[in-house]
Amino acid sequence: MHLLDRSMCDAYIARDIGVSPSLKISVQLVLLLLCLIAIGTGVSVLLLQPSPGRIEVALPTATPRPDLKVFINGAVNRPGVYSVQQGDRLEDVLAMAGGLTTDADPQRVNPSLSADDETHFYIPRIGELVDTAEATVNINTASADELQALPGIGPSRADDIIEHRTREGPFSRGEDLLLVSGFGPKTVDGLLDLVTVK
């Protein structure tokens, strides 16, 4: 019985498959090296590509709603003109105006009324009879504070009105405000629906 050592077995196997063991290992090493080179090249290409930069996502923004102007006077702590938004109610305007005064008649106030552009809210006092004239500012009797509740009337203009009516006598109509120093047609036109002389 003949014993074959390992080198003889390898030579015998290599003879059958036509490839020597050392060549087979060399081919495997070359293939492995080629794979490593390919992987390294791919990684290099990825790393060397320019960065796409910071990606920003623009979120939709709500379209700003236009301001609406309302006028509130009567039994409120801070009468005046206020900017409101579409959908606001009288209760929102009352909050802006500092709430009702102690002599206000809350039973005659509907806080759910819509605060539409150019709305005039008059808050009555307890026992007060309210008509259209009383819901406006009487420029013949109003105090400086009441006059300043009108749009565009500050302390100086309120004093001018009081000075004019003291010197010249009571106003006959709202348009007579044009006789007051510093009042132009545009200002007076904006006040005509808010003032009375009775």
NUDO-497591 format. One record per residue: y negated, x, z of N, C-alpha, C in turn. Coordinates in steps of 0.02 Angstrom, whole numbers, plus 32768, in hexadecimal, padded with zeros to 4 digits. Atoms other than C-alpha are relative to their C-alpha. Layout:
N
{{Y,X,Z},{Y,X,Z},{Y,X,Z}};
...
***
This chain:
198
{{803A,802B,8000},{8000,8000,8000},{7FC4,802C,8000}};
{{803C,7FD7,8006},{7F5A,8046,7FC8},{7FC7,7FDE,8023}};
{{803C,801A,7FDD},{7EBF,8032,8035},{7FC3,8011,7FD7}};
{{803E,7FF6,8025},{7E18,801A,7FDB},{7FC7,8004,8032}};
{{803A,7FFE,7FD3},{7D7E,8055,8037},{7FC7,7FD5,7FE2}};
{{8036,802F,8014},{7CDA,7FF5,802A},{7FE1,8014,7FBE}};
{{8021,7FEA,803E},{7C8F,8060,7FA0},{802B,7FEF,7FC4}};
{{7FD4,8011,8037},{7D25,8041,7F35},{7FFE,7FB5,7FF2}};
{{8004,804A,8008},{7D1B,7F86,7F54},{7FC0,7FEE,7FDC}};
{{8040,800E,801F},{7C64,7F86,7F27},{8001,8012,7FB6}};
{{7FFC,7FEA,8046},{7C87,7FE7,7E87},{802A,7FCF,7FD9}};
{{7FD4,802F,8022},{7D13,7F6F,7E5C},{7FDC,7FBE,7FF2}};
{{8026,803F,8009},{7CA3,7ED6,7E78},{7FCA,8009,7FCC}};
{{8035,7FF2,8030},{7C15,7F26,7E18},{801B,8004,7FBA}};
{{7FE2,7FFC,8043},{7C8A,7F48,7D88},{800A,7FBB,7FE3}};
{{7FF2,8045,8018},{7CB9,7E90,7D7F},{7FBF,7FDB,7FEE}};
{{803D,8027,800E},{7C05,7E4E,7D87},{7FCF,8028,7FD6}};
{{8029,7FD8,802D},{7BB9,7EDB,7D24},{7FC0,801A,8020}};
{{803E,7FE9,7FDE},{7B33,7F06,7DA8},{8016,8029,803D}};
{{7FEF,7FD7,7FC6},{7B3C,7F93,7E25},{7FDC,7FE4,803D}};
{{8020,801A,7FC3},{7B14,7F68,7EDB},{7FBA,801A,800A}};
{{8043,7FE4,7FF6},{7A7E,7FDC,7EE0},{7FCE,7FE0,7FD1}};
{{802D,8021,8030},{7A36,7F8B,7E43},{7FF2,7FB8,8017}};
{{8008,8044,7FE8},{7A54,7EDF,7E8C},{7FCD,7FFD,8038}};
{{8030,7FFE,7FC9},{79F3,7F0D,7F2A},{7FBB,8010,7FE5}};
{{8040,7FEE,801D},{7969,7F5B,7EC1},{7FDF,7FC3,7FDF}};
{{801B,803C,8021},{7956,7EBB,7E5A},{7FE6,7FCF,8035}};
{{8016,802D,7FCB},{794C,7E55,7EFA},{7FBE,8018,801F}};
{{803E,7FE5,7FE4},{78C7,7EC9,7F3F},{7FC6,7FF6,7FD1}};
{{8036,800A,8031},{7863,7EBF,7E9E},{7FEA,7FB7,7FFF}};
{{8012,8047,8000},{786D,7E01,7E9E},{7FD9,7FED,803F}};
{{8023,800E,7FC1},{7839,7DFC,7F55},{7FB9,801B,7FFC}};
{{8042,7FE2,8006},{77A9,7E72,7F2F},{7FD4,7FD7,7FD2}};
{{8027,802A,802E},{7772,7E06,7E9B},{7FEA,7FC0,8022}};
{{8012,803D,7FDC},{7776,7D6B,7F09},{7FC7,800D,8030}};
{{8035,7FF0,7FD1},{770D,7DC1,7F8C},{7FBE,800D,7FDD}};
{{803E,7FF4,8027},{7690,7DFB,7F08},{7FE2,7FBE,7FE9}};
{{8018,8042,8018},{7685,7D4A,7EC1},{7FDF,7FD9,8039}};
{{801D,8024,7FC6},{7667,7D00,7F6E},{7FBE,8020,8014}};
{{803E,7FDD,7FEE},{75E5,7D85,7F96},{7FC8,7FF2,7FCF}};
{{8032,800E,8034},{758D,7D68,7EF0},{7FE5,7FB9,8009}};
{{8016,8045,7FF7},{7588,7CAC,7F0F},{7FD1,7FF9,803B}};
{{802B,8003,7FC4},{7541,7CC2,7FBD},{7FBD,8021,7FF2}};
{{803F,7FDE,8010},{74BF,7D3D,7F7B},{7FD3,7FD4,7FD5}};
{{8027,802C,802C},{7489,7CC4,7EF3},{7FE0,7FC8,8029}};
{{801B,8036,7FD7},{7475,7C39,7F72},{7FC8,8019,802D}};
{{8033,7FE6,7FD3},{7413,7CA8,7FE9},{7FC1,8016,7FDC}};
{{803A,7FE7,8026},{73A1,7CED,7F60},{7FDA,7FC8,7FDC}};
{{8024,8037,8021},{7373,7C42,7F19},{7FC2,7FEF,8027}};
{{803D,8011,7FDB},{72C0,7C10,7F42},{800A,7FC0,8028}};
{{7FFB,803A,7FD4},{72B0,7B95,7FD0},{7FD9,7FC5,7FE0}};
{{8024,803A,801C},{7282,7AE5,7F97},{7FC1,7FEF,8027}};
{{803C,800F,7FD7},{71FC,7AE7,801D},{800C,7FC6,802E}};
{{7FFA,8035,7FCF},{71D9,7A67,80A0},{8001,7FBD,7FDC}};
{{7FFA,8043,801F},{7210,79B9,806E},{7FDE,7FCE,802F}};
{{8023,8032,7FD8},{7199,7934,80A9},{800F,7FBB,7FE5}};
{{7FF2,8045,8013},{71C4,787D,80A8},{7FC3,7FD6,8012}};
{{803B,802A,7FF4},{712F,780A,8093},{8016,7FBB,8015}};
{{7FEF,8041,7FE6},{7145,7772,80FF},{7FC9,7FCE,7FEC}};
{{8034,8031,8013},{70ED,76D3,80C7},{7FD4,7FF0,803C}};
{{802F,8010,7FCB},{7051,76AF,812B},{7FE5,7FBA,7FF5}};
{{801A,8043,8004},{700D,7606,8153},{7FB9,8001,7FE4}};
{{8043,8005,801C},{6F74,75D4,80EF},{7FD1,7FE7,8038}};
{{802D,8017,7FCB},{6EE3,75C9,8169},{7FE3,7FBC,7FF1}};
{{801B,8042,800A},{6EAA,7518,8182},{7FB5,8002,800A}};
{{8048,7FFF,7FF9},{6DF1,74F6,816A},{7FEA,7FE0,8041}};
{{801C,801D,7FC3},{6D8A,74D3,8205},{7FDE,7FBE,7FEF}};
{{8022,8040,8005},{6D4E,7421,821A},{7FCE,7FFE,8039}};
{{8034,8005,7FCC},{6CB0,73F9,827C},{7FFC,7FB9,801A}};
{{800A,8041,7FE1},{6CA0,736B,82F7},{7FC8,8006,8034}};
{{8037,8002,7FCF},{6C11,7336,8369},{8015,7FD1,8038}};
{{7FEF,802A,7FC7},{6C2E,72F4,8418},{7FC7,8004,8032}};
{{8034,8002,7FCD},{6BAE,72BB,8497},{800D,7FC4,802D}};
{{7FF5,8034,7FCE},{6B97,723E,8522},{8019,801F,8040}};
{{7FE8,7FEB,7FBD},{6BF8,7251,85C4},{8035,8038,7FFC}};
{{7FD5,7FC5,8001},{6C43,72FD,85A3},{7FD8,803A,801D}};
{{8021,7FC9,7FDF},{6C1D,73A0,85FB},{7FDA,802F,7FD1}};
{{8021,7FD4,802F},{6BEF,7404,8560},{7FFB,7FDE,7FBC}};
{{8008,8021,8040},{6BB2,7392,84D3},{7FEE,8033,7FCA}};
{{8011,7FD3,8037},{6BA2,73E4,8429},{802E,7FF8,7FC4}};
{{7FD8,7FFF,803D},{6BF0,740C,8381},{8039,8032,800A}};
{{7FC5,7FD5,7FF7},{6CA1,7454,8383},{8028,8005,7FC0}};
{{7FD2,7FF5,8038},{6D16,749D,8302},{8046,7FEB,8015}};
{{7FBC,8017,7FF2},{6DBF,7447,82FC},{802B,800D,7FC3}};
{{7FD1,7FF8,8037},{6E5A,7451,828F},{801B,7FBC,7FEB}};
{{7FE2,803D,8018},{6EAB,73CD,8224},{8038,7FEB,802F}};
{{7FCC,8018,7FD2},{6F16,7361,8296},{7FEA,7FFE,8048}};
{{8018,8003,7FBB},{6EAF,737D,8333},{7FE9,7FB9,8011}};
{{8012,8043,7FE7},{6E85,72E5,839D},{7FC4,8004,802F}};
{{8039,8003,7FD2},{6DF7,72AC,840D},{8011,8026,8041}};
{{7FED,7FDD,7FC2},{6E59,72F1,84A2},{7FF4,804B,7FF9}};
{{800D,7FB9,800B},{6E4B,739F,8454},{7FB5,800F,8003}};
{{8049,7FF7,7FFF},{6D8F,738A,843B},{7FE6,7FFA,8047}};
{{8014,8008,7FBA},{6D7C,734D,84EE},{800D,8040,8028}};
{{7FF0,7FC2,7FDD},{6DD2,73EB,852C},{7FCD,8036,7FEE}};
{{8033,7FCF,8015},{6D58,7456,84C6},{7FBD,7FF1,8021}};
{{8041,8015,7FE4},{6CC6,73F2,850B},{8000,8001,804D}};
{{7FFF,7FF9,7FB7},{6CFA,7415,85BF},{8016,7FC2,8025}};
{{7FE6,803C,7FE0},{6D45,736A,85E0},{7FC9,7FCD,800E}};
{{802D,8037,7FF1},{6CF6,72C9,861A},{7FD7,800F,803F}};
{{8028,7FFB,7FC3},{6C69,72C2,8698},{8019,7FCC,8032}};
{{7FE8,802E,7FCB},{6C82,7265,873D},{7FEC,7FB8,7FF4}};
{{8016,8044,800D},{6C22,71CF,86FC},{801A,7FE4,7FBF}};
{{7FE3,8018,803F},{6C86,71BF,865B},{802E,7FC5,800C}};
{{7FD3,803A,7FFB},{6CE8,7120,863A},{803E,800F,7FD7}};
{{7FC4,7FED,8026},{6D97,715E,8609},{8024,7FC5,7FE2}};
{{7FDE,803B,801B},{6DD3,70AB,85EB},{7FE7,7FEF,7FBA}};
{{801D,800F,8042},{6D63,70A5,8552},{8006,803B,7FD0}};
{{7FF5,7FC4,802A},{6D9F,714A,8509},{8047,8000,7FE6}};
{{7FBD,7FFC,801E},{6E30,7155,8490},{800C,8049,7FEC}};
{{7FF7,7FB8,800D},{6E68,720C,8498},{802B,800F,7FC3}};
{{7FD5,7FF3,803A},{6EE0,71F5,8405},{7FDB,7FFA,7FBD}};
{{8026,8005,803E},{6E54,71DB,8386},{8002,8041,7FD9}};
{{7FFF,7FC4,802A},{6E5C,7254,82F3},{7FBB,8021,8000}};
{{803F,7FDA,8003},{6DD8,72DD,82F3},{7FF5,8017,7FB8}};
{{800C,7FF0,8046},{6DA8,72D6,823C},{7FBC,8022,7FF8}};
{{803E,7FDC,800E},{6D1E,733D,81ED},{7FC4,7FD1,8005}};
{{803F,8023,7FF7},{6C6E,7302,821C},{8005,7FC2,802C}};
{{7FF9,8038,7FD2},{6CB0,7287,829D},{7FCF,8008,803B}};
{{802C,8000,7FC5},{6C36,7257,8327},{8022,7FD7,8037}};
{{7FE2,8022,7FC6},{6C86,722D,83CF},{7FC9,7FF7,8035}};
{{802E,800C,7FC7},{6C1A,71DB,8453},{802A,7FE6,803A}};
{{7FD9,8013,7FC5},{6C65,71CF,8501},{7FD2,7FD7,802E}};
{{802B,802B,7FD7},{6C1B,713B,8562},{8008,800D,804B}};
{{7FFF,7FFC,7FB7},{6BF0,713B,861A},{8016,7FBD,801D}};
{{7FEB,803E,7FE0},{6C2E,70B9,8695},{7FC7,7FCE,7FFF}};
{{8033,8035,8003},{6BD0,7016,8679},{7FD0,8006,7FC6}};
{{802F,7FF7,8037},{6B76,7059,85DF},{8012,7FD4,7FC5}};
{{7FF6,8026,803D},{6B61,6FE5,854B},{7FF1,802F,7FC6}};
{{8007,7FCF,8037},{6B7B,704B,84AE},{7FF9,7FDB,7FBE}};
{{8006,8016,8046},{6B38,7020,8403},{7FF2,803F,7FD6}};
{{800A,7FC7,802D},{6B13,708E,836E},{7FC6,802B,8017}};
{{803B,7FD9,7FEC},{6A69,70C0,83AF},{800F,8029,803E}};
{{7FF2,7FDC,7FC2},{6AAA,70EF,845A},{8032,8038,7FF6}};
{{7FCF,7FCC,800E},{6B33,7158,840C},{7FE0,803D,7FE1}};
{{8024,7FC7,801C},{6AAE,71CB,83C3},{7FD0,801B,8034}};
{{8030,7FE1,7FD2},{6A2D,723C,8414},{7FBB,7FE5,7FF0}};
{{8044,801A,8008},{6984,71EB,842F},{7FCF,803B,8005}};
{{802C,7FC5,8001},{690A,7273,83FA},{7FBE,7FF4,8023}};
{{803D,800E,7FDB},{687D,721A,8456},{8009,8005,804B}};
{{7FF4,7FFE,7FB7},{68D1,721E,8501},{8031,8035,8016}};
{{7FCB,7FD1,7FEF},{695A,72A1,84F9},{7FE4,803E,8023}};
{{8011,7FC1,7FDF},{6955,7337,856D},{8010,803A,7FD1}};
{{7FF2,7FC4,8028},{695E,73E8,852B},{804B,800A,7FF7}};
{{7FB7,7FF8,8004},{6A19,73EE,8554},{801E,7FCF,7FCF}};
{{7FE5,8033,802E},{6A3B,734B,84F7},{7FEE,8011,7FB8}};
{{8014,7FED,8044},{69D9,7389,8460},{802B,803A,7FE7}};
{{7FD7,7FC6,8014},{6A3E,742B,845F},{8047,7FED,7FEF}};
{{7FBE,8017,8013},{6ADB,73C4,844C},{8003,7FF1,7FB5}};
{{8003,800D,8047},{6AA1,73A2,839A},{800F,8040,7FD9}};
{{7FEF,7FC4,8027},{6AE1,7418,8311},{7FC1,8024,7FE9}};
{{8038,7FD6,8018},{6A69,74A6,82EC},{7FC4,7FFF,802E}};
{{8039,8002,7FD2},{69F9,7482,8381},{800F,802C,803D}};
{{7FF9,7FD3,7FC7},{69EA,7511,83FC},{7FC6,7FF3,8031}};
{{8034,800A,7FCE},{6976,7523,8493},{7FB9,8000,7FE2}};
{{8043,7FFB,801D},{68E0,7555,8429},{7FEE,7FC1,7FD9}};
{{800E,803C,8028},{68ED,74C2,83B0},{7FFC,7FC2,802C}};
{{8004,8039,7FD1},{690E,7448,843F},{7FBB,7FFF,8020}};
{{8043,7FFD,7FE2},{686C,7484,8491},{7FCB,7FEC,7FCE}};
{{8031,8013,8034},{6810,7470,83EB},{7FFD,7FB4,7FF8}};
{{7FFF,804A,8006},{6848,73B9,83E0},{7FDA,7FE0,803A}};
{{8020,801C,7FC4},{6812,7395,8492},{7FB4,800D,7FFE}};
{{8047,7FEF,8003},{676C,73EE,8479},{7FDC,7FD4,7FCC}};
{{8020,8029,8035},{6749,738F,83D7},{7FF7,7FB8,8017}};
{{8006,8047,7FEC},{676D,72E2,841F},{7FD0,7FF9,803B}};
{{8030,8002,7FC8},{6705,730C,84BB},{7FB9,8004,7FE4}};
{{8043,7FF6,801C},{6671,7344,8451},{7FED,7FC9,7FCF}};
{{8010,802E,8036},{667D,72C9,83C0},{8015,7FB8,800E}};
{{7FE7,8043,7FF2},{66D2,7234,8410},{8047,7FF8,7FE7}};
{{7FBA,8009,8013},{677F,71EA,83F2},{800A,7FFF,7FB4}};
{{7FED,8002,8047},{67D9,71FB,834C},{8009,7FB8,7FEA}};
{{7FF7,8044,801B},{67D9,7160,82DE},{8043,7FF8,7FDE}};
{{7FBF,8000,8023},{6878,718E,8280},{801D,8047,8002}};
{{7FDF,7FBF,7FFD},{68F5,721A,8276},{7FE2,8033,7FD1}};
{{801D,7FD3,8031},{68A3,7263,81DB},{7FC1,8023,8019}};
{{803C,7FE0,7FE4},{680A,728B,8246},{800E,8045,801D}};
{{7FF0,7FBC,7FE9},{6868,7325,8282},{7FE7,8035,7FCF}};
{{801C,7FD1,8031},{6825,7374,81E2},{7FBA,8017,8016}};
{{8043,7FEE,7FE8},{677C,7377,823C},{8003,8036,8036}};
{{7FF7,7FCE,7FCC},{67C5,73EB,82C1},{8005,8045,7FE0}};
{{8000,7FBC,801A},{67A6,74A3,82A3},{8046,801D,7FFD}};
{{7FBF,7FDF,8008},{683F,74FC,825E},{8037,7FD2,7FE6}};
{{7FCD,802E,8019},{689B,745F,8221},{7FF7,7FF5,7FB6}};
{{8002,800B,8048},{68C4,7457,8168},{8029,7FC3,7FED}};
{{7FDC,803C,8017},{690E,73CA,80FE},{804B,8004,800C}};
{{7FB7,7FFA,7FF8},{69C0,740E,8108},{8014,7FF4,8049}};
{{7FF1,8009,7FB9},{69BE,7416,81C6},{7FF9,7FB7,8014}};
{{800E,8046,7FEE},{6972,7369,81D7},{8034,7FD1,7FE2}};
{{7FCD,802A,8020},{69EC,731B,815A},{8041,8000,8027}};
{{7FC2,7FFB,7FD9},{6A7C,735A,81C5},{7FFC,7FDE,8043}};
{{8009,8020,7FBD},{6A32,7305,825F},{7FF5,7FB5,7FFD}};
{{8015,8045,8005},{6A02,725A,821D},{8033,7FCE,801B}};
{{7FCD,802E,7FE7},{6AA9,7208,8247},{800E,800A,804A}};
{{7FF1,7FF0,7FBA},{6AA8,7255,82F5},{7FC6,7FF2,802F}};
{{803B,800B,7FD6},{69FA,722A,8332},{7FE6,7FB9,7FF8}};
{{8023,8040,8002},{6998,718D,8359},{7FBD,8008,8021}};
{{8043,7FFD,7FE0},{68E5,7167,838F},{7FF7,7FC5,802F}};
{{8006,803B,7FD6},{690B,70C6,83F1},{8016,800F,8047}};
***
